[in-house]
Amino acid sequence: MIQIHHARPGEIAAAEILWTAAFGDGPEFQREFYRLCAPEGPLVLLEDGGLRSMLALPELALVLEDGRRLRAGLVYALATCPEARGQGFAAMLMETAAGLARNRGLDCLLVAPAQPSLFQYYARCGFRAGFYCEEETAVPKKAPAEPVSPEDYAALRESLLAGAAHTAYTEDQLALQRGMCPRPGSGLYRLGLAHGPGCAAVENWPDGPVVKELLCAPEDAAQGAAACAALCGGPAKVRTPAGAVEGRPFGAVRWLEGTPTSIRSLAPEGWLLAFD
């Protein structure tokens, strides 16, 4: 018998084990994620009482080009036990998540596939590419940079993304991003660049620093990327927003039943900060 529901106390441990096996994050990070982003906990699928698949569904805001704010659910940490793959459990879980999101009044689901090949899988689940990025490796060159609070980062981020489709985040969600990597150089930053301020979310991992987003005036992109690399003390991969022509697909959207046609017809070439 198949059961799908938010994890109950006796099922949390199994969900933590599956998350760790699939993505490497330990229980402490998972609990912090749920505390800050998804207090209802994971959605789980059980077969005859055994946990087979799981996902988390934090709510984000999706801001359209004209400034309208929609409610979106981010499909996160979708995982199925290796021995249970190929039986459609993840798709069943996704449909349940879509129904729950629709019942809560959300307009869409978003996802940042872990690998390019997974876009085909999500397309079969009703998603289409809608968020694009460019990723380049930058070498260090110092520029003014100061750590900022999630509140200040959110305000600067919104000013830099005004007029562009993008996801927006609560202070708690940005606090999670700030703490994703505990190593020196990681965090949320305000950058002092030639044509105005920029902002960056930096993760200084030992196997390769990643700047999850760099937002700034286009003419400051190279200076901003180099400043982020300097924070990490070496070359860093830097993600910046891009259009569908010059960028690669990074995220996808699935509009939910009940969302107005005037919105469902949109295909925003927008920006998504993912907790990947």
TIDOMAR-673754 format. One record per residue (C-alpha): residue number from 1; x, y, z. Coordinates in Angstrom, 1 decimal, decimal comma. Each point is the difference from the previous one (the first is absolute). Layout:
> n|xx|yy|zz
> NUM|X|Y|Z
...
END
This chain:
> n|xx|yy|zz
> 1|0,0|0,0|0,0
> 2|1,2|3,5|-1,0
> 3|-0,2|2,8|2,5
> 4|1,1|3,6|-0,5
> 5|0,0|2,6|2,8
> 6|2,3|2,3|1,9
> 7|2,5|-2,0|2,0
> 8|-1,2|-1,1|3,4
> 9|2,4|-0,2|3,0
> 10|0,8|-3,6|-0,6
> 11|0,8|0,6|-3,7
> 12|2,4|3,0|0,4
> 13|3,1|-2,2|0,6
> 14|-0,6|-1,9|-3,2
> 15|-0,5|3,2|-2,0
> 16|3,2|1,4|1,4
> 17|1,9|-3,2|-1,0
> 18|-1,4|0,2|-3,5
> 19|0,9|3,8|-0,3
> 20|3,5|-0,6|1,2
> 21|0,5|-3,0|-2,4
> 22|-1,2|2,0|-3,0
> 23|1,5|3,4|0,7
> 24|2,6|-0,3|2,7
> 25|-1,5|2,5|2,5
> 26|-0,1|-1,2|3,6
> 27|-3,0|0,1|2,3
> 28|1,1|3,3|1,6
> 29|-0,2|1,8|-3,4
> 30|-3,3|-1,6|-0,8
> 31|-1,6|1,1|3,3
> 32|1,2|3,5|-0,5
> 33|-1,4|-0,1|-3,5
> 34|-3,4|-1,0|1,3
> 35|0,1|2,5|2,9
> 36|0,7|2,9|-2,3
> 37|-1,6|-1,0|-3,3
> 38|-2,6|-2,8|0,3
> 39|-1,3|-0,4|3,6
> 40|-2,5|-2,6|-1,0
> 41|2,9|-2,4|-0,8
> 42|0,5|-2,3|-2,9
> 43|-2,8|-1,6|-2,1
> 44|0,6|-3,8|-0,1
> 45|-1,3|-2,9|-2,0
> 46|-0,2|-3,3|1,8
> 47|-0,6|-3,5|-1,5
> 48|-1,3|-2,5|2,6
> 49|1,3|2,2|2,7
> 50|3,5|0,4|-1,4
> 51|1,2|3,4|-1,1
> 52|0,8|0,0|-3,8
> 53|0,1|3,6|-1,1
> 54|0,0|3,5|1,5
> 55|0,1|3,7|-0,9
> 56|-0,2|3,4|1,7
> 57|-2,2|2,8|-1,2
> 58|1,0|3,4|1,4
> 59|-2,0|3,0|-1,2
> 60|1,7|2,8|-2,0
> 61|-1,3|3,2|-1,6
> 62|0,3|0,2|-3,8
> 63|0,1|3,6|-1,2
> 64|-0,9|0,6|-3,6
> 65|1,4|2,7|-2,2
> 66|-2,9|2,3|0,7
> 67|0,4|-0,3|3,7
> 68|-2,8|-2,4|0,7
> 69|0,9|-2,4|2,8
> 70|-1,1|-3,6|-0,2
> 71|0,2|-2,9|2,5
> 72|2,2|-2,9|-1,1
> 73|1,1|-3,3|1,5
> 74|3,6|-1,1|-0,4
> 75|0,4|-3,7|-0,6
> 76|3,1|-0,8|2,0
> 77|1,9|-3,1|1,1
> 78|-2,1|-2,3|-2,1
> 79|1,4|-3,5|0,5
> 80|-1,0|-3,6|-0,3
> 81|1,7|-3,1|1,6
> 82|2,2|-1,7|-2,6
> 83|-1,8|-3,3|0,3
> 84|-3,4|1,8|-0,7
> 85|0,9|2,0|-3,1
> 86|-1,7|-0,5|-3,3
> 87|-3,4|-0,6|1,6
> 88|-1,4|3,5|-0,4
> 89|0,1|0,9|3,7
> 90|1,7|3,4|-0,5
> 91|-2,7|0,9|-2,6
> 92|-2,8|-1,0|2,4
> 93|1,6|2,1|2,7
> 94|0,3|2,9|-2,4
> 95|-3,7|-0,2|-0,9
> 96|-0,9|0,0|3,7
> 97|2,3|3,0|0,6
> 98|-1,7|1,8|-2,9
> 99|-3,4|-0,6|1,5
> 100|1,1|1,2|3,4
> 101|1,5|3,1|-1,5
> 102|-3,2|0,7|-2,0
> 103|-2,1|-0,4|3,1
> 104|2,2|2,4|1,9
> 105|-0,6|2,6|-2,7
> 106|3,4|-0,2|-1,7
> 107|0,3|0,9|-3,7
> 108|2,9|-2,3|-1,1
> 109|2,7|-2,4|0,9
> 110|3,7|0,8|-0,6
> 111|3,0|-2,4|-0,2
> 112|3,7|0,3|-0,6
> 113|1,0|-3,4|-1,5
> 114|3,3|-1,3|1,4
> 115|1,1|-1,1|-3,5
> 116|-0,9|1,2|-3,5
> 117|-1,3|-3,4|-0,9
> 118|-2,7|0,3|2,6
> 119|-1,8|2,8|-1,9
> 120|-1,5|-2,8|-2,2
> 121|-1,3|-1,8|3,1
> 122|-1,6|3,2|1,4
> 123|-1,4|0,8|-3,4
> 124|-2,0|-3,3|0,2
> 125|-1,2|1,3|3,4
> 126|-1,4|3,2|-1,6
> 127|3,0|2,3|0,5
> 128|1,6|2,3|-2,7
> 129|3,2|1,9|0,1
> 130|-0,4|3,5|1,2
> 131|3,2|1,1|1,8
> 132|3,4|0,4|-1,6
> 133|3,5|0,7|1,1
> 134|3,6|0,4|-1,2
> 135|2,8|-1,5|2,0
> 136|3,6|1,0|-0,3
> 137|3,2|-0,5|2,0
> 138|1,4|3,3|1,4
> 139|3,5|0,7|1,3
> 140|0,4|2,1|3,1
> 141|0,3|3,8|0,0
> 142|-1,0|1,8|3,1
> 143|-2,8|2,6|0,1
> 144|-1,9|1,4|2,9
> 145|-2,2|-2,7|1,5
> 146|-1,8|-0,2|3,4
> 147|-2,2|-2,7|1,5
> 148|-3,6|1,0|0,4
> 149|-3,0|-1,2|1,9
> 150|-2,8|-2,1|-1,8
> 151|-2,2|3,1|0,3
> 152|2,5|2,3|-1,7
> 153|0,8|-2,5|-2,6
> 154|-3,7|-0,5|-0,9
> 155|-0,5|3,8|-0,4
> 156|3,1|0,4|-2,2
> 157|-0,9|-3,1|-2,0
> 158|-3,5|1,2|-0,7
> 159|1,3|3,4|-1,2
> 160|2,5|-1,7|-2,4
> 161|-2,7|-2,4|-1,4
> 162|-2,7|2,6|-0,4
> 163|-1,7|-0,4|-3,4
> 164|1,2|-3,6|-0,4
> 165|-1,8|-3,2|0,8
> 166|1,6|-1,6|3,1
> 167|-0,6|-2,0|3,2
> 168|-0,1|2,0|3,2
> 169|0,9|-1,3|3,5
> 170|-0,9|0,5|3,6
> 171|2,7|1,0|2,5
> 172|-0,1|-3,5|1,4
> 173|0,6|-1,5|-3,4
> 174|2,9|2,3|-0,6
> 175|1,4|-0,8|3,4
> 176|0,1|-3,7|-1,2
> 177|1,9|1,1|-3,1
> 178|2,4|2,0|2,1
> 179|0,9|-3,1|2,1
> 180|0,0|-2,6|-2,8
> 181|3,8|-0,1|0,1
> 182|1,8|0,6|3,4
> 183|3,4|0,8|-1,5
> 184|1,7|3,4|0,1
> 185|-1,1|2,2|-3,0
> 186|-3,4|-1,5|-0,2
> 187|-3,1|2,1|0,6
> 188|-2,1|2,9|-1,4
> 189|1,8|3,0|-1,2
> 190|-0,4|3,6|-1,2
> 191|2,6|0,9|-2,6
> 192|1,3|3,5|-0,8
> 193|0,3|0,0|-3,8
> 194|0,8|2,6|-2,6
> 195|-3,6|0,7|-1,1
> 196|-1,8|-0,6|3,3
> 197|-0,5|-2,6|2,7
> 198|-0,3|-3,7|-0,7
> 199|-0,8|-3,0|2,1
> 200|1,2|-3,6|0,1
> 201|-0,7|-3,3|1,8
> 202|3,3|-1,8|0,4
> 203|0,8|-3,5|1,0
> 204|3,7|-0,7|0,5
> 205|0,1|-3,8|-0,2
> 206|3,4|-1,8|0,1
> 207|-0,5|-1,8|-3,3
> 208|-1,0|3,2|-1,8
> 209|-1,6|3,3|1,1
> 210|-3,4|0,8|-1,5
> 211|-1,6|3,4|-0,2
> 212|-3,7|-1,0|0,0
> 213|-1,0|3,4|-1,4
> 214|1,8|3,2|-1,0
> 215|-2,4|2,9|-0,6
> 216|1,4|3,4|-1,2
> 217|0,0|2,4|-3,0
> 218|0,9|-2,0|-3,2
> 219|3,2|2,1|-0,5
> 220|1,2|-1,0|3,5
> 221|-0,4|-3,7|-0,5
> 222|3,7|-0,8|-0,4
> 223|1,0|2,2|2,9
> 224|-2,7|-1,5|2,3
> 225|1,0|-3,6|-0,9
> 226|3,6|0,8|0,7
> 227|-0,9|1,5|3,3
> 228|-1,9|-3,1|1,0
> 229|2,9|-2,2|-1,0
> 230|2,2|2,2|2,3
> 231|-2,3|-0,7|2,9
> 232|0,7|-3,7|-0,6
> 233|3,7|0,4|-0,4
> 234|0,1|-1,7|-3,5
> 235|-1,9|-0,6|-3,2
> 236|-3,8|-0,3|0,4
> 237|-2,9|-1,1|-2,1
> 238|-2,4|2,9|-0,3
> 239|-3,6|-0,1|-1,0
> 240|-1,7|3,0|-1,6
> 241|-3,5|0,5|-1,5
> 242|-0,4|-0,6|-3,7
> 243|-2,6|-0,2|-2,7
> 244|-1,1|-3,1|-1,8
> 245|2,3|0,7|-3,0
> 246|3,3|0,5|1,7
> 247|-0,6|-2,0|3,2
> 248|-0,6|-3,6|1,0
> 249|-3,2|-1,2|1,6
> 250|0,4|0,0|3,8
> 251|-3,6|-0,2|1,3
> 252|-3,4|-1,0|-1,1
> 253|-3,6|1,0|0,8
> 254|-3,3|-1,9|0,1
> 255|-3,1|2,1|0,1
> 256|-2,8|-1,4|2,2
> 257|-3,7|-0,4|-0,8
> 258|-1,9|3,1|0,8
> 259|2,8|2,4|-0,8
> 260|-1,4|2,6|-2,5
> 261|0,7|-0,6|-3,7
> 262|1,6|3,5|-0,2
> 263|2,7|-1,3|2,4
> 264|0,2|-3,6|-1,2
> 265|0,9|1,2|-3,5
> 266|3,1|1,7|1,3
> 267|3,5|-1,6|-0,4
> 268|2,2|2,3|2,1
> 269|3,6|0,0|-0,9
> 270|0,6|0,8|3,6
> 271|2,4|-0,7|2,9
> 272|-0,1|-2,7|2,6
> 273|2,2|-0,2|3,1
> 274|0,0|-3,7|0,8
> 275|1,1|-1,6|3,3
> 276|2,0|-2,6|-2,0
END
